[in-house]
Amino acid sequence: MDPTRTDAGFVAIVTFPTDGPEAARELVELATGGVQEWIRAVPGFLSANYHISSDGTQVVNYAQWSSEAAYRESFTNNPRSAEVRASLSALPGLTGPPRSVFYTLAASILPAPVEETSP
């Protein structure tokens, strides 16, 4: 997440349990296809980031949005929203339902400036 963005006030974190690295990679491929195809052009969308756990049994996505309203509206206006959810749910290798948690930005701390040294 880029803490310097003043419009980055909402983050949705979704965790998907999988039965291993192959299923995790397939899930990321399927999920990122929808983001590339449609979601990235939705007003208020800032980023979607997918990570696979070291043991391959979890995929976590944190999606950064300008607001919770923009996030929720994206599902209402997406003509393929139900289809994408069904495809993700039917993916072989998922070991349970996705878990979603939503956050609103409360504070950001930026790195300390690096002092340049003269040669």
C-alpha positions in Angstrom: 0.0 0.0 0.0 1.3 3.4 -0.9 0.8 5.6 2.3 1.6 8.7 0.4 -1.7 8.5 -1.5 -4.4 10.7 0.0 -7.2 8.8 -1.7 -6.2 5.3 -0.4 -8.6 5.1 2.4 -10.0 1.6 2.1 -8.4 -1.9 1.9 -10.2 -5.2 1.4 -8.2 -8.3 2.4 -9.4 -11.6 1.2 -7.7 -14.9 2.2 -8.2 -18.1 0.3 -7.2 -21.5 1.8 -5.7 -23.9 -0.8 -4.4 -27.5 -0.8 -1.0 -26.5 -2.1 1.1 -24.3 -4.4 -0.4 -25.5 -7.6 -3.9 -24.6 -6.5 -2.6 -21.3 -5.2 -1.0 -20.4 -8.5 -4.2 -21.3 -10.4 -6.3 -19.1 -8.1 -4.0 -16.1 -8.6 -4.1 -16.6 -12.3 -7.9 -16.7 -12.4 -8.3 -13.8 -9.9 -5.8 -11.5 -11.6 -7.5 -12.1 -15.0 -10.7 -10.4 -13.8 -8.8 -7.6 -12.3 -6.8 -7.0 -15.5 -9.9 -7.4 -17.7 -12.3 -5.1 -15.9 -11.7 -4.0 -12.3 -8.6 -2.0 -13.0 -10.7 0.5 -15.0 -13.3 1.0 -12.3 -13.3 4.5 -10.6 -11.8 4.3 -7.1 -9.7 1.2 -7.8 -6.0 1.7 -6.8 -4.4 -1.7 -6.7 -4.8 -5.4 -6.2 -1.9 -7.4 -4.7 -1.8 -11.2 -4.5 0.6 -13.1 -2.3 1.0 -16.9 -1.9 2.1 -18.2 1.5 5.5 -19.8 1.8 3.9 -23.3 2.1 1.4 -22.6 -0.7 -1.7 -23.2 1.4 -3.0 -19.6 1.5 -3.5 -16.9 -1.0 -4.1 -13.4 0.3 -5.3 -10.5 -1.8 -5.3 -6.9 -0.5 -7.1 -4.6 -2.7 -6.6 -0.8 -2.2 -9.6 1.5 -3.0 -10.3 5.2 -2.6 -13.3 4.4 -0.4 -15.5 1.5 0.8 -18.3 2.9 -1.4 -16.2 2.6 -4.5 -15.3 -1.0 -3.6 -18.9 -2.0 -3.0 -20.1 -0.2 -6.1 -17.6 -2.1 -8.3 -19.4 -5.4 -7.6 -22.8 -3.8 -8.4 -21.6 -2.5 -11.7 -19.5 -5.5 -12.8 -21.6 -7.6 -15.3 -19.4 -10.6 -14.6 -19.2 -10.3 -10.8 -21.3 -13.4 -10.1 -19.5 -15.4 -12.7 -16.1 -14.6 -11.3 -17.1 -15.5 -7.8 -18.6 -18.8 -9.0 -15.4 -19.6 -10.9 -13.2 -18.9 -7.9 -15.5 -20.9 -5.6 -15.4 -23.9 -8.0 -11.7 -23.9 -8.4 -10.2 -27.4 -7.5 -7.8 -27.1 -4.6 -9.7 -24.6 -2.5 -10.1 -26.1 1.0 -12.7 -23.6 2.3 -14.5 -20.4 1.6 -12.6 -17.1 1.2 -12.4 -14.9 4.3 -12.8 -11.1 3.8 -11.9 -8.4 6.3 -12.2 -4.7 5.5 -10.1 -1.8 6.8 -10.2 2.0 6.7 -6.9 3.8 6.9 -6.2 5.2 10.3 -2.6 6.3 10.0 0.5 6.0 7.8 4.1 6.2 8.7 6.6 6.8 5.9 10.3 5.7 6.0 12.8 8.1 7.4 14.6 10.2 4.8 18.0 8.8 3.9 20.8 11.2 4.5 23.2 11.5 1.6 26.9 11.4 2.4 29.5 13.3 0.5 32.3 11.3 -1.1 
